[in-house]
Amino acid sequence: MTAASWLTQDLLHEFWFRYLHILTGIAWIGLLYYFNLVQVPGLAAYGDEGKARNITVTQIATRALWWFRWAAVATLGSGLLLAGVPSSYMKNFMNHTGDDLALNGGNAAIALGMILGITMAANVWMIIWKNQKVVIANATNVLNGGEANPDAATAGRRAMLASRQNMIFSVSMLFMMVGAAHLFEAVTTASSSDASTYVLITVVIAALFQLNALGKFGGIKAGNKMLLPYESHKNAIITSVVLLAINLILAIVLLG
C-alpha cells in the first residue's frame, strides 16, 4: 500500500473527514455538557460569593468558551466536508435513481441530524457567545472595581436558554447522526414521500423549540411556564429524552 492510497477520495470521506468530525464533535458536545451539567449549577451554588463567581467567569469560562465555539466551527466544517465530498458510500447513501434524488429512512435521519447540528452551531455564535461576551466583560469590569452592567443578567439568561436548548437538541442530533447508517438504513422501509414528511414534521417541532428558547412565546423572564424545560439541567435532560421519543415515534409511524 502506497502513501497515496491512504488519501484516496473514498478514504478522505469514509475515514479522515469522519474521524475529524467525531473528534471535534466530542470536544464541542463535551463542553456543552460541561457548561450545562457542571459550570452553570456550580456558579449558582456560589451564592453571595460574587468575586469568586467573577473570577471563575474570567479565568475558567472564558477559556472553555474559546474551545467551545471553535470546536463548533470545526465540527460544522468537517461535517460539511463529509457531506460534500463524493464517494461510493455517498452515491449509495443518497440513493440516486436516474436523475431523481429519492429520500429514504437513512438520509431522512441524517438530514434531521444536520439541521439540528447547524442550528446548534448558529446558537453558539449568534446567541451564546454574543451574550457571554457581555457577561465576561461585566465580570472583568467588576473585578477591576467598576460598576456592574445591569444588562449582564439578561445576557446571561439568554445565553443559558440557548445553551440548554442545544443540550436538548444534542440527544436527538447525535442519535440521528449515528442511527442514519447503523439503524434507520436497516429497519426503515419508507417511501420518499414518507421520508420527506418525517423531515418536515420533525423540523417544524425543532423550530418551535428553538423559538421558545428565544423567548418568542412569552419572553425570557423566569416565571414563564413555557420556559420550564430550561430552568434546570434536570429539566433539560428530561426534555431531551422526550424530544428524542417524539422523533422515534414519528420514525416508527412514518418510516416503517
MIDOSE-1310 file (N, C-alpha, C; in nm, 2 decimals, decimal comma, always signed):
residues 256
mtaa	+0,08/-0,12/+0,00/+0,00/+0,00/+0,00/+0,09/+0,12/+0,00; +0,07/+0,21/-0,10/+0,15/+0,33/-0,11/+0,09/+0,44/-0,02; +0,17/+0,55/+0,01/+0,12/+0,66/+0,09/+0,00/+0,72/+0,03; +0,00/+0,73/-0,11/-0,12/+0,79/-0,18/-0,25/+0,72/-0,15
swlt	-0,23/+0,59/-0,13/-0,36/+0,50/-0,11/-0,42/+0,53/+0,02; -0,35/+0,60/+0,11/-0,41/+0,64/+0,24/-0,50/+0,77/+0,22; -0,49/+0,83/+0,11/-0,56/+0,96/+0,09/-0,64/+0,96/-0,03; -0,70/+0,84/-0,07/-0,79/+0,84/-0,18/-0,92/+0,91/-0,15
qdll	-1,00/+0,95/-0,25/-1,12/+1,02/-0,23/-1,21/+0,95/-0,14; -1,23/+0,82/-0,15/-1,32/+0,74/-0,07/-1,27/+0,74/+0,08; -1,14/+0,73/+0,10/-1,09/+0,72/+0,23/-1,10/+0,86/+0,30; -1,08/+0,97/+0,22/-1,10/+1,10/+0,28/-1,24/+1,11/+0,34
hefw	-1,33/+1,06/+0,26/-1,47/+1,07/+0,31/-1,50/+0,97/+0,42; -1,46/+0,84/+0,39/-1,50/+0,73/+0,48/-1,43/+0,73/+0,61; -1,31/+0,78/+0,62/-1,23/+0,78/+0,74/-1,19/+0,92/+0,79; -1,11/+0,99/+0,71/-1,04/+1,10/+0,76/-1,13/+1,22/+0,80
fryl	-1,23/+1,25/+0,71/-1,32/+1,36/+0,75/-1,41/+1,31/+0,86; -1,45/+1,18/+0,86/-1,54/+1,13/+0,96/-1,47/+1,13/+1,10; -1,34/+1,09/+1,10/-1,26/+1,10/+1,22/-1,25/+1,24/+1,28; -1,22/+1,33/+1,19/-1,21/+1,47/+1,23/-1,35/+1,52/+1,28
hilt	-1,45/+1,49/+1,22/-1,59/+1,53/+1,26/-1,62/+1,47/+1,40; -1,59/+1,35/+1,42/-1,62/+1,29/+1,55/-1,53/+1,35/+1,66; -1,40/+1,37/+1,63/-1,31/+1,42/+1,73/-1,35/+1,56/+1,77; -1,38/+1,65/+1,68/-1,42/+1,79/+1,71/-1,55/+1,79/+1,77
giaw	-1,64/+1,70/+1,73/-1,77/+1,69/+1,79/-1,77/+1,65/+1,94; -1,68/+1,56/+1,97/-1,66/+1,52/+2,11/-1,62/+1,65/+2,20; -1,53/+1,73/+2,14/-1,49/+1,85/+2,21/-1,61/+1,94/+2,23; -1,68/+1,96/+2,12/-1,79/+2,06/+2,13/-1,90/+2,01/+2,22
igll	-1,95/+1,89/+2,20/-2,06/+1,84/+2,28/-2,02/+1,82/+2,43; -1,89/+1,78/+2,44/-1,84/+1,76/+2,58/-1,84/+1,89/+2,66; -1,80/+2,00/+2,59/-1,80/+2,13/+2,66/-1,95/+2,18/+2,68; -2,04/+2,15/+2,59/-2,18/+2,18/+2,60/-2,23/+2,12/+2,73
yyfn	-2,20/+1,99/+2,75/-2,25/+1,92/+2,87/-2,18/+1,97/+3,00; -2,05/+2,01/+2,98/-1,98/+2,07/+3,10/-2,05/+2,19/+3,14; -2,08/+2,28/+3,05/-2,14/+2,41/+3,09/-2,28/+2,38/+3,15; -2,36/+2,29/+3,10/-2,49/+2,27/+3,15/-2,50/+2,19/+3,27
lvqv	-2,41/+2,09/+3,28/-2,42/+1,99/+3,40/-2,33/+2,03/+3,51; -2,22/+2,11/+3,48/-2,12/+2,14/+3,59/-2,11/+2,29/+3,61; -2,08/+2,37/+3,51/-2,05/+2,51/+3,54/-2,17/+2,59/+3,58; -2,28/+2,59/+3,51/-2,39/+2,67/+3,55/-2,45/+2,63/+3,69
pgla	-2,47/+2,50/+3,72/-2,51/+2,47/+3,85/-2,41/+2,51/+3,96; -2,28/+2,49/+3,92/-2,17/+2,53/+4,01/-2,17/+2,67/+4,05; -2,18/+2,76/+3,95/-2,18/+2,90/+3,97/-2,30/+2,94/+4,05; -2,42/+2,88/+4,03/-2,54/+2,91/+4,11/-2,52/+2,88/+4,25
aygd	-2,43/+2,78/+4,28/-2,41/+2,73/+4,42/-2,31/+2,83/+4,49; -2,25/+2,92/+4,42/-2,16/+3,02/+4,49/-2,23/+3,11/+4,58; -2,36/+3,13/+4,56/-2,44/+3,21/+4,65/-2,40/+3,36/+4,64; -2,36/+3,41/+4,75/-2,32/+3,56/+4,76/-2,17/+3,58/+4,72
egka	-2,10/+3,47/+4,69/-1,96/+3,49/+4,66/-1,94/+3,55/+4,52; -1,97/+3,67/+4,51/-1,97/+3,74/+4,38/-1,83/+3,75/+4,32; -1,73/+3,77/+4,40/-1,59/+3,78/+4,35/-1,55/+3,65/+4,30; -1,58/+3,54/+4,37/-1,54/+3,41/+4,33/-1,60/+3,37/+4,19
rnit	-1,73/+3,41/+4,18/-1,80/+3,38/+4,06/-1,74/+3,46/+3,94; -1,71/+3,58/+3,96/-1,65/+3,66/+3,85/-1,51/+3,61/+3,82; -1,43/+3,56/+3,91/-1,30/+3,51/+3,88/-1,32/+3,38/+3,80; -1,42/+3,30/+3,83/-1,44/+3,18/+3,76/-1,48/+3,21/+3,62
vtqi	-1,57/+3,31/+3,60/-1,61/+3,35/+3,47/-1,49/+3,40/+3,38; -1,41/+3,48/+3,44/-1,30/+3,54/+3,36/-1,18/+3,44/+3,34; -1,16/+3,35/+3,43/-1,04/+3,26/+3,42/-1,08/+3,12/+3,37; -1,20/+3,07/+3,39/-1,23/+2,94/+3,35/-1,33/+2,94/+3,23
atra	-1,44/+3,01/+3,25/-1,55/+3,01/+3,15/-1,49/+3,07/+3,02; -1,41/+3,18/+3,03/-1,35/+3,24/+2,91/-1,27/+3,14/+2,82; -1,19/+3,06/+2,89/-1,11/+2,96/+2,82/-1,20/+2,85/+2,76; -1,29/+2,80/+2,84/-1,38/+2,70/+2,80/-1,47/+2,74/+2,68
lwwf	-1,51/+2,87/+2,68/-1,59/+2,92/+2,57/-1,51/+2,93/+2,44; -1,38/+2,96/+2,45/-1,30/+2,97/+2,33/-1,29/+2,83/+2,26; -1,26/+2,73/+2,34/-1,26/+2,59/+2,28/-1,40/+2,55/+2,24; -1,50/+2,59/+2,31/-1,64/+2,55/+2,28/-1,68/+2,61/+2,14
rwaa	-1,66/+2,74/+2,12/-1,71/+2,80/+1,99/-1,63/+2,75/+1,87; -1,50/+2,73/+1,89/-1,42/+2,69/+1,77/-1,43/+2,54/+1,75; -1,46/+2,47/+1,85/-1,50/+2,32/+1,83/-1,63/+2,31/+1,75; -1,72/+2,40/+1,78/-1,84/+2,40/+1,70/-1,82/+2,43/+1,55
vatl	-1,73/+2,53/+1,52/-1,69/+2,56/+1,39/-1,63/+2,44/+1,32; -1,53/+2,38/+1,39/-1,46/+2,26/+1,33/-1,55/+2,15/+1,31; -1,65/+2,13/+1,40/-1,74/+2,02/+1,38/-1,83/+2,04/+1,26; -1,88/+2,17/+1,25/-1,97/+2,20/+1,14/-1,89/+2,19/+1,01
gsgl	-1,77/+2,25/+1,00/-1,69/+2,25/+0,88/-1,66/+2,11/+0,84; -1,61/+2,02/+0,93/-1,58/+1,88/+0,89/-1,71/+1,81/+0,85; -1,82/+1,84/+0,91/-1,94/+1,78/+0,87/-1,98/+1,81/+0,73; -1,96/+1,94/+0,69/-1,99/+1,98/+0,56/-1,90/+1,92/+0,46
llag	-1,77/+1,90/+0,50/-1,68/+1,83/+0,41/-1,72/+1,68/+0,39; -1,77/+1,62/+0,50/-1,81/+1,49/+0,50/-1,93/+1,47/+0,41; -2,02/+1,57/+0,41/-2,14/+1,56/+0,33/-2,11/+1,60/+0,18; -2,01/+1,68/+0,16/-1,99/+1,74/+0,03/-1,89/+1,66/-0,06
vpss	-1,81/+1,58/+0,00/-1,71/+1,51/-0,09/-1,78/+1,38/-0,14; -1,78/+1,37/-0,27/-1,85/+1,25/-0,33/-1,76/+1,12/-0,30; -1,83/+1,01/-0,28/-1,77/+0,88/-0,26/-1,86/+0,77/-0,30; -1,81/+0,65/-0,31/-1,90/+0,54/-0,34/-2,01/+0,53/-0,23
ymkn	-1,97/+0,55/-0,11/-2,07/+0,54/+0,00/-2,18/+0,64/-0,02; -2,14/+0,77/-0,05/-2,24/+0,87/-0,06/-2,33/+0,85/-0,18; -2,28/+0,79/-0,29/-2,36/+0,77/-0,40/-2,47/+0,66/-0,37; -2,43/+0,56/-0,29/-2,53/+0,47/-0,24/-2,63/+0,53/-0,14
fmnh	-2,57/+0,61/-0,05/-2,65/+0,66/+0,06/-2,75/+0,76/+0,01; -2,72/+0,84/-0,09/-2,81/+0,94/-0,14/-2,92/+0,87/-0,24; -2,89/+0,74/-0,27/-2,99/+0,66/-0,34/-3,04/+0,73/-0,47; -2,95/+0,76/-0,56/-2,99/+0,82/-0,69/-3,06/+0,72/-0,78
tgdd	-3,17/+0,76/-0,84/-3,24/+0,68/-0,93/-3,26/+0,76/-1,06; -3,18/+0,74/-1,16/-3,18/+0,82/-1,28/-3,13/+0,96/-1,24; -3,22/+1,06/-1,27/-3,19/+1,20/-1,23/-3,26/+1,24/-1,11; -3,33/+1,15/-1,04/-3,41/+1,19/-0,92/-3,33/+1,16/-0,80
laln	-3,35/+1,24/-0,69/-3,29/+1,21/-0,56/-3,41/+1,16/-0,47; -3,40/+1,03/-0,43/-3,50/+0,97/-0,35/-3,46/+0,96/-0,21; -3,54/+1,03/-0,12/-3,51/+1,02/+0,02/-3,55/+0,88/+0,07; -3,48/+0,83/+0,17/-3,51/+0,71/+0,24/-3,50/+0,73/+0,39
ggna	-3,52/+0,63/+0,47/-3,51/+0,65/+0,62/-3,38/+0,70/+0,66; -3,27/+0,64/+0,60/-3,14/+0,68/+0,65/-3,10/+0,82/+0,62; -3,13/+0,87/+0,50/-3,09/+1,01/+0,48/-3,20/+1,11/+0,53; -3,32/+1,06/+0,57/-3,41/+1,15/+0,64/-3,35/+1,17/+0,78
aial	-3,30/+1,07/+0,84/-3,24/+1,08/+0,97/-3,12/+1,17/+0,97; -3,03/+1,15/+0,87/-2,91/+1,24/+0,86/-2,95/+1,38/+0,83; -3,05/+1,40/+0,76/-3,10/+1,54/+0,73/-3,14/+1,61/+0,85; -3,22/+1,54/+0,94/-3,26/+1,60/+1,06/-3,14/+1,63/+1,15
gmil	-3,05/+1,53/+1,16/-2,93/+1,55/+1,24/-2,85/+1,67/+1,20; -2,84/+1,69/+1,07/-2,76/+1,80/+1,01/-2,83/+1,93/+1,04; -2,96/+1,94/+1,03/-3,04/+2,06/+1,06/-3,03/+2,10/+1,21; -3,04/+2,00/+1,29/-3,02/+2,03/+1,44/-2,88/+2,07/+1,47
gitm	-2,78/+2,01/+1,40/-2,64/+2,05/+1,43/-2,61/+2,19/+1,38; -2,66/+2,22/+1,26/-2,64/+2,36/+1,21/-2,71/+2,46/+1,30; -2,83/+2,43/+1,35/-2,90/+2,52/+1,44/-2,82/+2,54/+1,57; -2,76/+2,43/+1,62/-2,69/+2,44/+1,74/-2,56/+2,52/+1,72
aanv	-2,49/+2,51/+1,61/-2,37/+2,59/+1,58/-2,41/+2,74/+1,57; -2,53/+2,77/+1,51/-2,57/+2,90/+1,50/-2,60/+2,96/+1,64; -2,66/+2,88/+1,72/-2,69/+2,92/+1,86/-2,56/+2,96/+1,93; -2,45/+2,88/+1,91/-2,33/+2,90/+1,98/-2,27/+3,04/+1,95
wmii	-2,27/+3,08/+1,82/-2,21/+3,20/+1,78/-2,30/+3,32/+1,78; -2,43/+3,30/+1,75/-2,52/+3,41/+1,73/-2,59/+3,45/+1,87; -2,60/+3,35/+1,96/-2,67/+3,38/+2,08/-2,58/+3,36/+2,21; -2,52/+3,24/+2,22/-2,45/+3,21/+2,34/-2,32/+3,30/+2,35
wknq	-2,24/+3,30/+2,25/-2,11/+3,38/+2,25/-2,14/+3,53/+2,26; -2,24/+3,57/+2,18/-2,28/+3,71/+2,17/-2,31/+3,76/+2,31; -2,39/+3,68/+2,39/-2,43/+3,73/+2,52/-2,33/+3,70/+2,63; -2,25/+3,59/+2,61/-2,15/+3,56/+2,71/-2,04/+3,67/+2,71
kvvi	-2,02/+3,73/+2,59/-1,92/+3,84/+2,59/-1,96/+3,96/+2,68; -2,09/+3,98/+2,69/-2,14/+4,08/+2,79/-2,12/+4,04/+2,93; -2,14/+3,91/+2,96/-2,12/+3,86/+3,09/-1,97/+3,86/+3,13; -1,88/+3,82/+3,04/-1,74/+3,83/+3,07/-1,69/+3,97/+3,09
anat	-1,73/+4,06/+3,00/-1,69/+4,20/+3,01/-1,74/+4,26/+3,15; -1,86/+4,22/+3,19/-1,91/+4,27/+3,32/-1,83/+4,21/+3,43; -1,80/+4,08/+3,43/-1,72/+4,02/+3,54/-1,58/+4,09/+3,55; -1,52/+4,11/+3,43/-1,39/+4,17/+3,43/-1,39/+4,32/+3,49
nvln	-1,49/+4,39/+3,45/-1,51/+4,53/+3,49/-1,53/+4,54/+3,64; -1,62/+4,45/+3,70/-1,64/+4,45/+3,84/-1,52/+4,41/+3,92; -1,44/+4,31/+3,87/-1,32/+4,27/+3,94/-1,22/+4,39/+3,94; -1,23/+4,47/+3,84/-1,14/+4,59/+3,83/-1,19/+4,71/+3,91
ggea	-1,30/+4,69/+3,98/-1,35/+4,80/+4,06/-1,46/+4,88/+3,99; -1,51/+4,84/+3,87/-1,61/+4,92/+3,80/-1,75/+4,88/+3,85; -1,85/+4,95/+3,79/-1,99/+4,93/+3,82/-2,04/+4,81/+3,74; -2,13/+4,73/+3,80/-2,19/+4,62/+3,73/-2,28/+4,67/+3,62
npda	-2,28/+4,59/+3,51/-2,36/+4,62/+3,40/-2,50/+4,56/+3,42; -2,61/+4,64/+3,43/-2,74/+4,59/+3,46/-2,79/+4,50/+3,35; -2,73/+4,50/+3,23/-2,78/+4,41/+3,12/-2,71/+4,28/+3,13; -2,61/+4,26/+3,21/-2,54/+4,13/+3,22/-2,63/+4,01/+3,25
atag	-2,72/+4,03/+3,35/-2,80/+3,92/+3,39/-2,90/+3,88/+3,28; -2,95/+3,97/+3,21/-3,04/+3,94/+3,09/-2,96/+3,86/+2,99; -2,83/+3,91/+2,96/-2,75/+3,85/+2,86/-2,71/+3,71/+2,90; -2,69/+3,69/+3,03/-2,66/+3,56/+3,08/-2,77/+3,46/+3,07
rram	-2,89/+3,51/+3,09/-3,01/+3,43/+3,08/-3,03/+3,39/+2,94; -3,02/+3,48/+2,84/-3,03/+3,45/+2,70/-2,93/+3,34/+2,66; -2,81/+3,35/+2,71/-2,71/+3,25/+2,67/-2,75/+3,12/+2,74; -2,79/+3,12/+2,86/-2,83/+2,99/+2,93/-2,94/+2,92/+2,86
lasr	-3,05/+3,00/+2,81/-3,16/+2,94/+2,74/-3,12/+2,87/+2,61; -3,03/+2,94/+2,54/-2,98/+2,88/+2,41/-2,89/+2,76/+2,44; -2,81/+2,77/+2,54/-2,73/+2,65/+2,58/-2,81/+2,53/+2,62; -2,91/+2,55/+2,70/-3,00/+2,44/+2,74/-3,08/+2,39/+2,62
qnmi	-3,11/+2,48/+2,52/-3,18/+2,43/+2,40/-3,08/+2,34/+2,32; -2,96/+2,38/+2,31/-2,86/+2,30/+2,24/-2,84/+2,16/+2,31; -2,84/+2,16/+2,44/-2,84/+2,03/+2,52/-2,96/+1,95/+2,48; -3,07/+2,01/+2,47/-3,19/+1,93/+2,44/-3,18/+1,88/+2,30
fsvs	-3,14/+1,96/+2,20/-3,12/+1,91/+2,06/-3,02/+1,81/+2,05; -2,91/+1,81/+2,13/-2,79/+1,73/+2,11/-2,83/+1,58/+2,12; -2,92/+1,54/+2,20/-2,95/+1,40/+2,22/-3,01/+1,34/+2,09; -3,11/+1,42/+2,03/-3,17/+1,37/+1,91/-3,07/+1,39/+1,79
mlfm	-2,99/+1,49/+1,79/-2,89/+1,51/+1,69/-2,79/+1,40/+1,68; -2,74/+1,36/+1,79/-2,64/+1,25/+1,80/-2,70/+1,12/+1,76; -2,83/+1,10/+1,81/-2,90/+0,97/+1,77/-2,92/+0,96/+1,62; -2,96/+1,07/+1,56/-2,98/+1,07/+1,41/-2,85/+1,05/+1,34
mvga	-2,75/+1,12/+1,38/-2,62/+1,11/+1,31/-2,57/+0,96/+1,31; -2,57/+0,90/+1,43/-2,52/+0,76/+1,45/-2,62/+0,67/+1,38; -2,75/+0,69/+1,41/-2,85/+0,60/+1,36/-2,88/+0,60/+1,21; -2,84/+0,70/+1,14/-2,87/+0,71/+1,00/-2,83/+0,59/+0,92
ahlf	-2,70/+0,55/+0,94/-2,65/+0,43/+0,87/-2,66/+0,30/+0,95; -2,66/+0,31/+1,08/-2,65/+0,19/+1,16/-2,78/+0,15/+1,22; -2,89/+0,22/+1,20/-3,02/+0,19/+1,25/-3,13/+0,21/+1,14; -3,14/+0,33/+1,10/-3,25/+0,37/+1,01/-3,24/+0,29/+0,88
eavt	-3,12/+0,28/+0,83/-3,10/+0,21/+0,70/-3,14/+0,06/+0,71; -3,13/+0,01/+0,83/-3,15/-0,14/+0,85/-3,30/-0,17/+0,88; -3,37/-0,07/+0,94/-3,51/-0,11/+0,99/-3,62/-0,03/+0,92; -3,59/+0,07/+0,84/-3,69/+0,15/+0,78/-3,71/+0,11/+0,64
tass	-3,83/+0,13/+0,59/-3,87/+0,10/+0,45/-3,95/+0,21/+0,39; -3,92/+0,33/+0,43/-4,00/+0,45/+0,40/-3,99/+0,48/+0,25; -4,11/+0,53/+0,19/-4,10/+0,58/+0,06/-4,04/+0,72/+0,07; -4,01/+0,78/-0,05/-3,95/+0,91/-0,05/-4,05/+1,01/+0,01
sdas	-4,18/+1,00/-0,02/-4,28/+1,09/+0,03/-4,29/+1,08/+0,19; -4,29/+0,96/+0,24/-4,29/+0,94/+0,39/-4,17/+1,00/+0,45; -4,05/+0,98/+0,39/-3,93/+1,03/+0,45/-3,93/+1,19/+0,45; -3,98/+1,25/+0,34/-3,99/+1,39/+0,33/-4,08/+1,45/+0,44
tyvl	-4,20/+1,37/+0,46/-4,29/+1,42/+0,56/-4,23/+1,41/+0,70; -4,15/+1,31/+0,72/-4,08/+1,29/+0,85/-3,99/+1,41/+0,88; -3,91/+1,44/+0,78/-3,82/+1,55/+0,79/-3,89/+1,68/+0,82; -4,00/+1,71/+0,74/-4,08/+1,83/+0,76/-4,14/+1,84/+0,90
itvv	-4,20/+1,74/+0,95/-4,27/+1,74/+1,08/-4,16/+1,76/+1,19; -4,05/+1,69/+1,19/-3,96/+1,70/+1,29/-3,88/+1,83/+1,29; -3,86/+1,89/+1,17/-3,80/+2,02/+1,17/-3,90/+2,13/+1,22; -4,02/+2,12/+1,19/-4,12/+2,21/+1,25/-4,12/+2,20/+1,40
iaal	-4,12/+2,08/+1,46/-4,11/+2,06/+1,60/-3,99/+2,13/+1,66; -3,87/+2,10/+1,59/-3,75/+2,16/+1,64/-3,75/+2,32/+1,63; -3,82/+2,37/+1,53/-3,83/+2,51/+1,51/-3,91/+2,57/+1,63; -4,01/+2,50/+1,67/-4,10/+2,55/+1,78/-4,01/+2,55/+1,91
fqln	-3,93/+2,45/+1,93/-3,84/+2,45/+2,05/-3,75/+2,57/+2,04; -3,69/+2,59/+1,93/-3,59/+2,70/+1,91/-3,66/+2,83/+1,94; -3,77/+2,86/+1,88/-3,84/+2,98/+1,90/-3,88/+3,00/+2,05; -3,91/+2,89/+2,12/-3,94/+2,90/+2,26/-3,82/+2,94/+2,34
algk	-3,70/+2,88/+2,31/-3,58/+2,92/+2,38/-3,54/+3,06/+2,35; -3,58/+3,12/+2,24/-3,55/+3,26/+2,21/-3,65/+3,35/+2,28; -3,75/+3,30/+2,35/-3,84/+3,38/+2,42/-3,96/+3,43/+2,34; -3,99/+3,36/+2,23/-4,09/+3,41/+2,14/-4,23/+3,38/+2,19
fggi	-4,24/+3,29/+2,29/-4,37/+3,25/+2,35/-4,38/+3,30/+2,49; -4,38/+3,43/+2,51/-4,40/+3,48/+2,65/-4,27/+3,55/+2,71; -4,17/+3,56/+2,63/-4,05/+3,63/+2,69/-3,95/+3,53/+2,75; -3,84/+3,59/+2,80/-3,73/+3,51/+2,86/-3,73/+3,51/+3,01
kagn	-3,81/+3,59/+3,08/-3,81/+3,61/+3,22/-3,85/+3,48/+3,29; -3,79/+3,46/+3,41/-3,83/+3,35/+3,49/-3,98/+3,36/+3,53; -4,05/+3,25/+3,54/-4,19/+3,25/+3,56/-4,27/+3,22/+3,44; -4,21/+3,24/+3,32/-4,28/+3,20/+3,20/-4,28/+3,04/+3,20
kmll	-4,40/+2,99/+3,21/-4,41/+2,84/+3,22/-4,36/+2,77/+3,09; -4,36/+2,84/+2,98/-4,31/+2,78/+2,85/-4,16/+2,75/+2,86; -4,10/+2,82/+2,96/-3,95/+2,80/+2,97/-3,91/+2,70/+3,07; -4,01/+2,62/+3,12/-3,99/+2,52/+3,23/-3,88/+2,42/+3,18
pyes	-3,87/+2,38/+3,05/-3,77/+2,28/+3,01/-3,63/+2,33/+3,03; -3,61/+2,46/+3,05/-3,48/+2,52/+3,05/-3,43/+2,57/+3,19; -3,52/+2,56/+3,29/-3,50/+2,62/+3,41/-3,40/+2,55/+3,50; -3,37/+2,42/+3,47/-3,27/+2,35/+3,54/-3,21/+2,24/+3,44
hkna	-3,09/+2,20/+3,47/-3,03/+2,10/+3,38/-3,11/+1,97/+3,39; -3,17/+1,94/+3,50/-3,25/+1,82/+3,51/-3,37/+1,83/+3,42; -3,44/+1,94/+3,41/-3,55/+1,96/+3,32/-3,50/+1,95/+3,17; -3,38/+2,00/+3,14/-3,33/+1,99/+3,01/-3,31/+1,85/+2,97
iits	-3,25/+1,77/+3,06/-3,23/+1,63/+3,03/-3,36/+1,55/+3,01; -3,46/+1,58/+3,09/-3,59/+1,51/+3,07/-3,65/+1,56/+2,93; -3,64/+1,68/+2,90/-3,69/+1,73/+2,78/-3,62/+1,68/+2,66; -3,49/+1,66/+2,67/-3,41/+1,60/+2,56/-3,46/+1,46/+2,53
vvll	-3,49/+1,38/+2,64/-3,54/+1,24/+2,62/-3,68/+1,24/+2,56; -3,76/+1,34/+2,60/-3,90/+1,35/+2,54/-3,89/+1,38/+2,40; -3,80/+1,48/+2,36/-3,79/+1,51/+2,22/-3,74/+1,39/+2,13; -3,64/+1,32/+2,19/-3,60/+1,20/+2,12/-3,71/+1,10/+2,10
ainl	-3,79/+1,08/+2,21/-3,90/+0,99/+2,20/-4,00/+1,03/+2,09; -4,03/+1,16/+2,08/-4,12/+1,21/+1,98/-4,06/+1,18/+1,84; -3,94/+1,20/+1,82/-3,87/+1,18/+1,69/-3,87/+1,03/+1,66; -3,86/+0,94/+1,76/-3,86/+0,80/+1,73/-4,00/+0,75/+1,70
ilai	-4,10/+0,80/+1,77/-4,23/+0,76/+1,75/-4,27/+0,80/+1,61; -4,24/+0,92/+1,57/-4,27/+0,96/+1,43/-4,20/+0,88/+1,33; -4,07/+0,84/+1,36/-4,00/+0,75/+1,27/-4,07/+0,61/+1,25; -4,11/+0,56/+1,37/-4,18/+0,43/+1,36/-4,31/+0,44/+1,28
vllg	-4,38/+0,55/+1,30/-4,51/+0,57/+1,23/-4,49/+0,60/+1,08; -4,40/+0,69/+1,05/-4,38/+0,74/+0,91/-4,28/+0,66/+0,83; -4,17/+0,61/+0,89/-4,07/+0,55/+0,81/-4,08/+0,40/+0,81; -4,17/+0,34/+0,89/-4,20/+0,20/+0,88/-4,09/+0,10/+0,93
